């Protein structure tokens, strides 16, 4: 059984989540721009994000993290409130177990995505969160995804797992 098949067994049991925050990285290592809506472009990523102009078809077009994961990172770092922009992920969602979405398709707004892999923290998280920041994020870094169908996404949109038949 493949990982995709294994995770698909649980898709039908996932409740929808909610898009809480959107951040675009105009250029590598620059501050994120926070927006309320954005166009997700099939095969590219989010319009205005530097990853959108990189390798078309990449498995890392969009990065997601959950508000629940951020709370765990806050616990492990001792930081009371972490600004999502520090974590350099594009989307913050809530109400869904992101790890159960691995290798699965889901919609947010009008766009269709496929989660591709875990989004592991890099050592830059030690700079952003202090010594041990990257270690605090292990297992809580979120997911990478690719955009399968273009569409507009906005804060407040539901994240709906697509049950494969």
Secondary structure as GFF3:
##gff-version 3
##sequence-region A 1 165
A	DSSP	alpha_helix	3	11	.	.	.	ID=ss1
A	DSSP	beta_strand	17	25	.	.	.	ID=ss2
A	DSSP	beta_strand	32	35	.	.	.	ID=ss3
A	DSSP	beta_strand	37	41	.	.	.	ID=ss4
A	DSSP	beta_strand	45	46	.	.	.	ID=ss5
A	DSSP	three_ten_helix	50	53	.	.	.	ID=ss6
A	DSSP	beta_strand	62	66	.	.	.	ID=ss7
A	DSSP	alpha_helix	67	77	.	.	.	ID=ss8
A	DSSP	alpha_helix	84	87	.	.	.	ID=ss9
A	DSSP	beta_strand	91	94	.	.	.	ID=ss10
A	DSSP	three_ten_helix	98	101	.	.	.	ID=ss11
A	DSSP	beta_strand	105	108	.	.	.	ID=ss12
A	DSSP	beta_strand	111	118	.	.	.	ID=ss13
A	DSSP	alpha_helix	124	129	.	.	.	ID=ss14
A	DSSP	alpha_helix	133	137	.	.	.	ID=ss15
A	DSSP	beta_strand	143	149	.	.	.	ID=ss16
A	DSSP	beta_strand	151	154	.	.	.	ID=ss17
A	DSSP	beta_strand	158	161	.	.	.	ID=ss18
###
